[in-house]
Amino acid sequence: MTAPRVVLGVSGGIAAYKACELLRRFTESGHQVQVVPTAAALHFVGEATWAALSGRPAATETWERVHEVPHVRIGQQADLVVVAPATADLLAKAAHGLADDLLTNTLLTARCPVVFAPAMHTEMWEHPATQENVATLRRRGAIVIEPAVGRLTGVDTGKGRLPDPAEIFAACRRVLARGSLTQDLAGRHVVVSAGGTREPLDPVRFLGNRSSGKQGYALAATAAARGARVTLVAANTALPDPAGVDVVRVGTALQLRDAVLKAAAEADAVVMAAAVADFRPAEYATGKIKKVDGVEPAPIVLVRNPDILAEISADRARPGQLVVGFAAETDDVLANGRAKLARKGCDLLVVNEVGDGKAFGQDTNSAVLLGADGSEVHIADGPKEVLADAIWDQVAARPADPADRSAG
Ligand SMILES: Cc1cc2nc3c(=O)[nH]c(=O)nc-3n(C[C@H](O)[C@H](O)[C@H](O)COP(=O)(O)O)c2cc1C
C-alpha cells in the first residue's frame, strides 16, 4: 500500500511551531507529507525546519519549478490537505476562493478531504466575518475543527487556541480512514465518562486503577467531530481537553456518579468508558496513616461503590436514552462480556481485553461490541478513535427520537 499523501498547509499564526509536532506525527506513522507554508508562516518557522522534518523541500513559491505546475499538482495529488494553524486570513481566502499564493491555489485544486485547524485571538474567531467564512467552508464539506479554549498569544486567554496536535492528527487519521467526517450526531447530546476513579485512604494515598482516559477522550473528540454536544466526565486524566467538549473533572466514584447522573438528565446517549472503582475504603483517615515500629498496619476494610452503569440502565433519565458500557476483562472475555451485558441492562457493551500491555495507556485498542439485540461487531486492533467511531456508528444508527425507533 502506498503511503497516504498529506499536504500540510501552515499559515502565519503564532501556533505555527505546533505544526512541527503534527508533521512529526504524520511522518513517523508513514505518511508522505508536503509542507506548504505561507509567506507569513515562514516568519514564525523557517523553511529549513519544514524540509528537515518532512524529508522534502517545503513548497513555498507559485513561481518556482513552474514546469511542474506546483499550483495545480500539489492539490491534485493529495489524499488529504490539513491547514494547521489556519489564520483568519487563510480561512477568508479559502472561503472566497482567492488564490494568490501556493497554499490557496492548492486548496482550490484539491479534491480530497480538507481539514482546517483554526487558531487566532478570540475576537478574530468570534468576528462575524470569520464565523461566516467557517460556515461557508463547512457547508462546502471542509472539516473545520473547533479551536480550543486556553492561553493565547501574550497574556490573553479564551477560545481560539490551536487544538492539541495529537487531536488534529487523530481527526486527520479518521478522515483518511473514513473518507470524510459526517455530522450524523448533530442535534444529539452525549455524555462520556473517562479515566479511572481514585478512592482516597488518607490525604496522600488512594486506591486507583491504570486507566489513562485515552479511550474516553477519543470517544468525546470523535462525537464532537460528528456534531454532537458532548459532556465529558473525566476522572484523574492528564490529557488536554478535547476542543468543543464540556469537561467536568471528578476524582472518586461517588463524584463521577453525581456528575454523570446530572449530565445524563438531558442526554440522548451515555457512554461509560471510565474505569470506576467497585469498592472504596470504608474509612477515610483525615491525617496521613503513619508507620509505627513494631505495629502491624490495620487491614483496609472496603465497601461497595454504587453500580452506576446498572443504575442509569435501569432508570433512564429520558425515554429512548441509549446506554453503552465497557467491560475490561482479562480472561473468558466474550463469555464474561455477555454475562455483564445481561446483568447491567445496557444497550451496548464494549468488551475489551486488558492486561499484558493491552488497552490501558495504549493508543490502540481492539474490542467486541455486544448489542442487547444480539448483535456482535468485532473491531480489529487499531487507533482508539476507530473504536470510538464504531461505537458512535451504532449510536447514530438508532434514531434520536424513541418514537421513530419503536416504529422501525
Ligand atoms: C506575532 C503575530 C502573531 C499572529 N498570530 C496570528 C494568529 O494566531 N492567528 C491569525 O489568524 N493571525 C495571526 N497573525 C496575523 C497574521 O500573521 C496575518 O493576518 C497574516 O496576513 C496571515 O497571512 P497568511 O494567512 O497568508 O499566513 C499574527 C501576526 C503576528 C505579527
The ligand as an SDF file (V2000), in Angstrom:
LIG
                    3D

 31 33  0  0  0  0  0  0  0  0999 V2000
    3.1180   37.8170   16.2660 C   0  0  0  0  0  0  0  0  0  0  0  0
    1.9400   37.5980   15.3860 C   0  0  0  0  0  0  0  0  0  0  0  0
    1.0820   36.5530   15.6670 C   0  0  0  0  0  0  0  0  0  0  0  0
   -0.0330   36.3190   14.8580 C   0  0  0  0  0  0  0  0  0  0  0  0
   -0.8600   35.2980   15.1820 N   0  0  0  0  0  0  0  0  0  0  0  0
   -1.9650   35.0840   14.4410 C   0  0  0  0  0  0  0  0  0  0  0  0
   -2.8420   34.0300   14.7690 C   0  0  0  0  0  0  0  0  0  0  0  0
   -2.6060   33.2640   15.7140 O   0  0  0  0  0  0  0  0  0  0  0  0
   -3.9520   33.8590   14.0120 N   0  0  0  0  0  0  0  0  0  0  0  0
   -4.2390   34.6740   12.9600 C   0  0  0  0  0  0  0  0  0  0  0  0
   -5.2790   34.4930   12.3400 O   0  0  0  0  0  0  0  0  0  0  0  0
   -3.3880   35.6750   12.6060 N   0  0  0  0  0  0  0  0  0  0  0  0
   -2.2760   35.8990   13.3200 C   0  0  0  0  0  0  0  0  0  0  0  0
   -1.4230   36.9190   12.9750 N   0  0  0  0  0  0  0  0  0  0  0  0
   -1.7380   37.7460   11.7980 C   0  0  0  0  0  0  0  0  0  0  0  0
   -1.3390   37.0240   10.5120 C   0  0  0  0  0  0  0  0  0  0  0  0
    0.0390   36.7320   10.5110 O   0  0  0  0  0  0  0  0  0  0  0  0
   -1.6840   37.9040    9.3030 C   0  0  0  0  0  0  0  0  0  0  0  0
   -3.0890   38.0170    9.1890 O   0  0  0  0  0  0  0  0  0  0  0  0
   -1.1190   37.3570    8.0130 C   0  0  0  0  0  0  0  0  0  0  0  0
   -1.5030   38.2040    6.9360 O   0  0  0  0  0  0  0  0  0  0  0  0
   -1.5860   35.9470    7.7430 C   0  0  0  0  0  0  0  0  0  0  0  0
   -1.1060   35.5080    6.4860 O   0  0  0  0  0  0  0  0  0  0  0  0
   -1.4200   34.0560    5.9270 P   0  0  0  0  0  0  0  0  0  0  0  0
   -2.8700   33.7860    6.2070 O   0  0  0  0  0  0  0  0  0  0  0  0
   -1.1430   34.1630    4.4600 O   0  0  0  0  0  0  0  0  0  0  0  0
   -0.4950   33.1130    6.5730 O   0  0  0  0  0  0  0  0  0  0  0  0
   -0.2940   37.1600   13.7420 C   0  0  0  0  0  0  0  0  0  0  0  0
    0.6200   38.1750   13.4340 C   0  0  0  0  0  0  0  0  0  0  0  0
    1.7010   38.4010   14.2370 C   0  0  0  0  0  0  0  0  0  0  0  0
    2.6410   39.5050   13.8760 C   0  0  0  0  0  0  0  0  0  0  0  0
  1  2  1  0
  2  3  1  0
  2 30  2  0
  3  4  2  0
  4  5  1  0
  4 28  1  0
  5  6  2  0
  6  7  1  0
  6 13  1  0
  7  8  2  0
  7  9  1  0
  9 10  1  0
 10 11  2  0
 10 12  1  0
 12 13  2  0
 13 14  1  0
 14 15  1  0
 14 28  1  0
 15 16  1  0
 16 17  1  0
 16 18  1  0
 18 19  1  0
 18 20  1  0
 20 21  1  0
 20 22  1  0
 22 23  1  0
 23 24  1  0
 24 25  2  0
 24 26  1  0
 24 27  1  0
 28 29  2  0
 29 30  1  0
 30 31  1  0
M  END
$$$$
